[in-house]
Amino acid sequence: MSVSANYPTPVWVNGYQCRNCSDVDLAKKHIDPAHPKSGPFNVDAKSDPSRILQDAVQFGGLLAGTRAGGAGPGPAAASATGTQFDLRA
């Protein structure tokens, strides 16, 4: 499989963002181009060395106990008066 130049705009194939034709080939096989060693449908994700750094961030304060990219603080933190606001306009 040869690597081509990157596309001017990434495309999505089977839910994976693809930047070139090599990524598209992997995505057609249901392999995440960002983590190809995880295998099809991420069956080998636990043993993929490229996924080790996902839990490298640890939050403190109100975010302690949450995961990076997670849903955010739990209901107890959200119920405090004056701590919520909506950024949607």
C-alpha positions in Angstrom: 0.0 0.0 0.0 1.5 3.3 -1.0 1.1 6.6 0.9 -0.3 9.4 -1.2 -0.4 13.2 -0.5 -3.0 14.4 2.0 -6.4 15.5 0.7 -7.1 19.2 0.8 -10.1 18.5 3.1 -10.4 15.3 5.2 -13.1 12.8 4.3 -15.1 10.5 6.5 -15.3 6.8 5.8 -17.2 4.4 8.2 -17.0 7.1 10.9 -13.2 7.6 10.6 -11.6 10.8 9.5 -9.3 10.1 6.5 -6.6 12.4 5.2 -5.4 10.3 2.3 -6.1 7.2 0.3 -4.2 4.9 2.7 -6.5 6.1 5.5 -9.5 5.4 3.3 -8.2 1.8 2.6 -7.9 1.2 6.4 -11.3 2.8 7.2 -13.0 0.6 4.6 -11.8 -2.4 6.6 -13.2 -0.8 9.8 -9.7 0.0 11.1 -9.2 3.4 12.7 -6.5 5.2 10.6 -5.4 7.1 13.7 -4.8 3.8 15.6 -4.3 1.0 13.0 -2.7 -1.4 15.5 -6.1 -1.6 17.3 -7.4 -3.7 14.5 -10.8 -3.9 12.9 -13.5 -2.5 15.2 -10.8 -1.7 17.8 -10.6 -5.4 19.0 -7.0 -5.0 20.0 -7.3 -1.5 21.5 -6.2 -2.5 25.0 -2.8 -3.8 23.7 -2.3 -0.9 21.2 0.7 1.2 22.3 -0.6 4.3 20.6 -3.6 4.4 23.0 -1.6 4.4 26.2 -1.5 8.2 26.5 -5.3 8.6 26.5 -5.5 8.6 30.3 -2.5 10.9 30.8 -4.6 13.9 31.9 -5.7 14.1 35.5 -8.2 16.8 36.6 -8.4 18.4 40.0 -11.0 20.5 41.8 -14.6 20.1 40.5 -13.3 18.0 37.6 -11.5 15.5 39.8 -12.8 12.0 39.1 -13.8 12.7 35.5 -12.1 11.5 32.3 -10.6 13.7 29.6 -13.3 14.0 26.9 -15.9 12.7 29.3 -19.3 14.1 30.2 -17.9 16.6 32.8 -18.6 16.9 36.5 -21.3 14.9 38.1 -24.8 16.1 39.2 -23.5 17.2 42.6 -21.2 19.8 41.1 -23.8 20.9 38.5 -26.4 21.6 41.2 -24.5 24.4 42.9 -26.2 27.7 42.4 -24.4 30.1 40.1 -22.0 27.6 38.6 -23.8 27.0 35.4 -24.2 29.0 32.3 -25.1 28.3 28.7 -22.7 29.3 25.9 -25.1 28.6 23.1 -26.4 31.8 21.6 
